[in-house]
Amino acid sequence: MKNMVFAKSTKLSRRKFIVGSAAMAGGGLALGLNVPFGVDAVQAQGAATEVNIWVAIKPDDTCVIRIARSEMGQGTLTGIAQLVAEELECDWNKVATEGITPGRNLASKRAWGEMGTGGSRGIRTSEDYVRRGGAAARLMLLQAAADQWNVPVGELIVSDGVITHGASKLSIRYGEVAAAAAKLTPPDPKTIKLKDPKDWKIAGKPLKRLDTADKLDGSKVFAIDLKLPGMLNAAIKDCPVFGGKLKSYDESKIVGMPGVKKVVRVQDTAVAVVADTWWQAKKARRSLRCSRKASTQPPPMAIGGTATR
């Protein structure tokens, strides 16, 4: 039996965590709001040009649409992308999406609004303003093209991400004008006239979902797939009895198991196995023998036949 080992905790304020997370996530140019993170980093990485917080465009005309809702299987990601793309007038075959984290949203003073997702709520409660975001980006791109050609913006039309001036036969792609558009003052979203739904070509249409392929081919990166240099994984075994506490543990069976680094006590009720991979940690945790102290607390009160803590 070995002595219990206590992990030393590191103090990290909620503010520092949020700001740090946002900085890692990257940022963009909002509708009149300079999001205070990542612009230089994005440019340095040769990433898409931020037109506004909803749309970023790559040189090859790929339109990256920001999604501030969760995809929970109901098609929210694709549905919102369709709404933005409809007003943006881009090529649907060149649409990609990028998720927004809560930390990134908070760091930008909730520029993307509330992020609740449940059933059809993600689309129902954000349909109007995400459409306006796509329309605003379109107007900025059109204005940038008009400025370049020195023609009235009203003489321009756009289809599938290609802007055309009928009189002069000039045309330019979104990817070529995005950088200039990003420097313009965004229009007031409230003044934008949205398309009539009867004229929709993308929104509300039965298109292939954007969140399916990478889930099927295994390329999708989930939280459990995250790997960082020198990163270790832990599997925790907590006391299964309410009010019970960890008395001791015997790590003799797991010493020498592949990848296992350490066994650490977690407060008074749990013990964690730290290993190179989560699977190694989980496997070792199953073999870890623990004993508990008897509970001195009364059992939880039963309400409606269900025990509560």
Sequence and secondary structure as in RCSB ss.txt:
>XXXX:A:sequence
MKNMVFAKSTKLSRRKFIVGSAAMAGGGLALGLNVPFGVDAVQAQGAATEVNIWVAIKPDDTCVIRIARSEMGQG
TLTGIAQLVAEELECDWNKVATEGITPGRNLASKRAWGEMGTGGSRGIRTSEDYVRRGGAAARLMLLQAAADQWN
VPVGELIVSDGVITHGASKLSIRYGEVAAAAAKLTPPDPKTIKLKDPKDWKIAGKPLKRLDTADKLDGSKVFAID
LKLPGMLNAAIKDCPVFGGKLKSYDESKIVGMPGVKKVVRVQDTAVAVVADTWWQAKKARRSLRCSRKASTQPPP
MAIGGTATR
>XXXX:A:secstr
     B       HHHHHHHHHHHH   B SS B SSSHHHHHHTT  EEEETTEEE TT  EEEEE S   SSS
HHHHHHHHHHHHHT  GGGEEEEE  HHHHHHTTSTT      TTHHHHTTHHHHHHHHHHHHHHHHHHHHHHHT
S GGGEEEETTEEEETTTTEEEEHHHHHHHHTTS    GGG     GGG SSTTS    TTSHHHHTT    GGG
   TT  EEEEEE SSTT EEEEEE TTTTT TTEEEEEEETTTEEEEEESSHHHHHHHHHH EEEEE   S   
 EETTEE  
